[in-house]
């Protein structure tokens, strides 16, 4: 991990955008790193815009605001359109290829499209598309091990939703496998 990683996660409300951001922040604090999760919602809850900024750092974080993201995880076309130009050179754009056409590439940025909705539907639950994206993100960045994210997810779901762990674990594994074996990263 570099000194500081800035992640923008964006999509429609209801796509699990905030959960992805929270899991990254919780994982960082579990490793005694500094972390900040800053949510931003549109006026609607489900179907409206939602994004969050996550900062993971080895040093203290002085502000929740950053100009350029190290990584962008885009769940839908409007989110990619909005944040595409706000990724640092050498950064990564991970996008949901089920809902987003392949973007125009900027040479200094890596891209990976993952058919997250399609994979989630194959597993029988569209609501786990966010965990497919999480698995792909972990495969491409090595920011955190999958086991740590699973541990944080178990805490976040709690006992009441513990029955959802297996399908979420499978979704992360499928996203990870896709990114490592089929998705590739294109500059």
C-alpha positions in Angstrom: 0.0 0.0 0.0 1.2 3.5 -0.8 1.3 6.1 1.9 -2.3 7.2 1.2 -5.0 5.7 -1.0 -8.1 7.8 -1.9 -11.1 5.7 -3.1 -14.3 7.1 -4.6 -17.2 4.6 -4.7 -20.2 5.8 -6.7 -23.6 4.6 -8.0 -27.3 4.7 -7.4 -28.8 4.4 -3.9 -29.6 0.8 -3.2 -26.5 -0.6 -5.1 -24.5 -1.1 -1.9 -22.1 1.8 -2.6 -22.0 2.9 1.1 -21.4 -0.7 2.3 -18.3 -1.0 0.0 -16.9 2.2 1.4 -17.6 1.3 5.0 -15.9 -2.1 4.6 -12.8 -0.5 3.2 -12.7 2.0 6.1 -13.4 -0.7 8.8 -10.7 -3.0 7.3 -8.1 -0.1 7.5 -8.9 0.6 11.1 -8.7 -3.1 11.9 -5.1 -3.0 10.6 -4.4 0.1 12.8 -4.3 2.3 9.7 -5.9 5.7 9.6 -9.2 5.7 7.7 -12.0 8.1 6.9 -15.4 7.3 5.2 -17.3 10.3 4.0 -20.8 9.5 2.5 -22.7 11.8 0.0 -26.3 11.2 -1.0 -28.6 12.6 -3.6 -32.1 13.8 -2.5 -33.6 10.4 -3.0 -32.7 7.2 -1.1 -33.1 4.3 -3.5 -32.5 5.2 -7.1 -30.9 8.5 -6.4 -27.2 9.2 -6.6 -24.9 8.0 -3.8 -21.2 8.2 -3.5 -18.6 8.0 -0.7 -15.0 8.9 -0.3 -12.7 6.6 1.6 -9.2 7.6 2.6 -6.8 4.9 3.9 -3.5 6.2 5.1 -0.4 5.2 7.1 -0.4 8.8 8.5 -3.0 11.0 10.1 -5.7 12.3 7.8 -6.3 16.1 8.0 -9.2 16.5 5.6 -12.1 14.3 4.3 -11.8 16.0 0.9 -9.4 15.0 -1.9 -9.2 16.4 -5.4 -8.2 13.2 -7.2 -9.0 9.6 -6.4 -6.4 6.9 -6.5 -9.2 4.4 -7.4 -12.7 4.9 -8.7 -15.3 2.1 -8.3 -18.3 3.1 -10.5 -21.5 1.1 -10.3 -23.4 3.0 -13.0 -22.9 5.3 -16.1 -23.8 8.6 -14.4 -21.2 7.9 -11.7 -18.5 7.1 -14.2 -19.3 10.2 -16.2 -19.2 12.4 -13.1 -15.9 11.0 -11.6 -14.0 9.7 -14.6 -11.8 12.8 -14.9 -11.1 12.9 -11.1 -8.8 9.9 -11.0 -5.0 10.4 -10.6 -2.5 9.3 -13.3 -1.6 5.7 -12.5 -4.9 5.2 -10.8 -7.6 2.5 -11.4 -11.2 2.8 -12.6 -13.2 -0.3 -11.8 -16.6 -0.2 -13.4 -19.8 -2.3 -13.6 -19.7 -3.6 -17.2 -23.3 -4.8 -16.8 -24.5 -1.2 -16.8 -21.6 0.8 -18.2 -20.3 0.8 -21.7 -16.5 0.7 -21.9 -15.3 4.2 -21.2 -13.0 6.3 -23.3 -9.6 5.5 -21.9 -7.1 8.0 -20.5 -3.6 6.5 -21.2 -2.3 7.0 -17.6 -5.2 5.2 -15.9 -5.9 1.5 -15.7 -9.4 0.2 -16.4 -11.3 -3.0 -15.6 -14.9 -3.7 -16.4 -16.6 -6.4 -14.3 -20.1 -7.6 -15.3 -21.1 -7.4 -11.6 -24.9 -7.5 -12.1 -24.6 -10.5 -14.5 -22.5 -12.4 -12.0 -24.8 -11.5 -9.1 -27.8 -12.7 -11.1 -26.0 -16.0 -11.9 -25.6 -16.4 -8.1 -29.3 -15.6 -7.6 -29.3 -12.2 -6.0 -28.8 -8.9 -7.7 -28.2 -7.2 -4.3 -24.7 -8.9 -4.1 -23.3 -7.1 -7.2 -21.5 -4.8 -4.7 -19.6 -7.7 -3.3 -18.7 -8.9 -6.8 -17.2 -5.4 -7.3 -15.5 -5.6 -3.9 -13.9 -9.0 -4.8 -12.6 -7.6 -8.1 -11.3 -4.5 -6.4 -9.4 -6.6 -3.9 -7.9 -8.7 -6.7 -6.7 -5.6 -8.6 -5.4 -3.5 -5.7 -4.2 -5.9 -3.0 -5.2 -3.2 -0.6 -6.6 -5.7 1.9 -6.9 -9.5 2.0 -10.3 -11.0 1.2 -10.4 -12.6 4.6 -10.2 -9.2 6.4 -13.1 -7.8 4.3 -15.1 -11.0 5.1 -14.4 -10.4 8.8 -15.6 -6.8 8.5 -18.7 -7.9 6.5 -19.6 -10.4 9.2 -19.5 -7.6 11.8 -21.5 -5.3 9.6 -24.2 -7.9 8.9 -24.4 -9.0 12.5 -26.3 -12.0 13.8 -29.6 -11.0 12.2 -28.2 -11.1 8.7 -25.5 -13.8 9.2 -27.3 -16.1 6.8 -26.2 -13.8 4.0 -22.5 -14.4 4.6 -22.2 -17.4 2.3 -23.7 -15.7 -0.8 -21.7 -12.6 -0.2 -18.5 -14.6 0.2 -19.2 -16.4 -3.0 -19.9 -13.0 -4.8 -16.5 -11.7 -3.6 -14.8 -14.9 -4.8 -16.4 -14.6 -8.2 -15.5 -11.0 -8.6 -11.9 -11.7 -7.5 -11.7 -14.6 -9.9 -13.1 -12.5 -12.8 -10.7 -9.7 -12.3 -7.7 -12.0 -11.9 -8.5 -14.3 -14.8 -10.9 -12.7 -17.3 -11.3 -9.0 -16.7 -7.7 -8.0 -17.1 -6.7 -4.4 -16.7 -6.4 -2.2 -19.7 -4.4 1.0 -19.9 
